[in-house]
Amino acid sequence: MNDLEIKILIFLWQKGPSLAKDIFEGISKTNLAYSTLSFYLRTLEHKGMIGHLKIGKIYTYHARLECDTFVDQQMHRILNSLFDGNRKKLSGFLKSNGWVIDWHCKL
């Protein structure tokens, strides 16, 4: 996941189902092209992270998973790829670096 994909998900978690133009305005950077946003919306949809509802020519996008589910999936990916599935190693790393262990999405 890159930063733009995460920004899109955060926007949808905070605002709920949204039109592409609203997402664009909500996360737009000066160098973000609308076509780039469209590409990432399609990419996130292909990954199963967002979905859309089409009414005429208008697409309304929505998150397909909750924030906590996303974080859980990402933590499992980190656990398995960087810590060989060893939760004690991950926990030790987080504690030694001052990360909060008891966390949940506050969106």
N, C-alpha and C positions, 0 to 999 in steps of 0.2 A: 504494500500500500504506500502510495506517495502522499505528500502533504495536501495536494489538491483533492485527491479522493477522500481523505479524512475530513477536509473542510466541507466537502459536499455532504458527507454523512452527518457531520455535526449540525450543519444547517437544517437538514431534514429532520433530525432528532429534535431540534429546538423549535422549528416552525411547523412541522408536520407536512402533509402533502403540498407540493408547490410546483408552480410552472417553471420551466427552464429559465425564462426571463427573470423571475423572482430570485431564483438561485444565483443567476449571473449577477444581478444587482447586489445580492446579499454577500457574495464572496469575492466580488470582482477586485482584481488588482489592475493597475494601469496597463500592464502588459498581457492581460488575459484576453484572448480572442474568444468570441462566442462559439466559434467552431471548435476550439479547444475544449470548452465546457461540454459541448455536445458529444465530442469524442469520449470524454471521461464519463459522462452519463451512460453512454452505451456500454463502455467498459465495465462500469460498476453493475450494470444490469446483467451483462454477460457473466459476471462473477457471482450473481445471485444476491448481491448486497442491497440493491434497490429494484423497484419495479415501477411500472407506469400504468396509468389508465388513460386510454385515448378517447377523447370526446370530439368527434369531427376531426379537425386538424390539430387540435390542442392536446398536448401530453401533460399529465400531472404526475410528477414523480413522488415516490414515497420510499422510506427505508423499509427493508424486508426483515431486518433484525433489530433487536433492541441494543442500546449502547452497552449494557452489561454483557450481553451475549458476544458482541464484537470484541470487547476487551478480553473476555474469557478465551475466545478463539486465538487472539493475538498472543496472550500469555502462554497458551499451550504451544503455539508455534515457537516462541522464544525458549520455553522450557525444553522442548524436544530438540531444537536445532543448536542451541548454545550450551545447554546444561545436561545433555544426554538423558533427559527425562527425570533427572534427579531434583526433586522439589527442595531437598535440604540445601543443595548447592545454590539454587535460585534464591531461596529464602535468606541464606547467609549473605549472598551478594547484595540483595536488596537492603537488608539490615545494616550491613557494613557501609553502605553508601547513603544511608539516611532516608531511604524511600519508605513511605507509609505502606504498611501491609494491608490494613483494614480499609479498603477503598471501594466505592461504588460510584457509578455515574450520577452526576447531579444535574442532569439536563432536563 
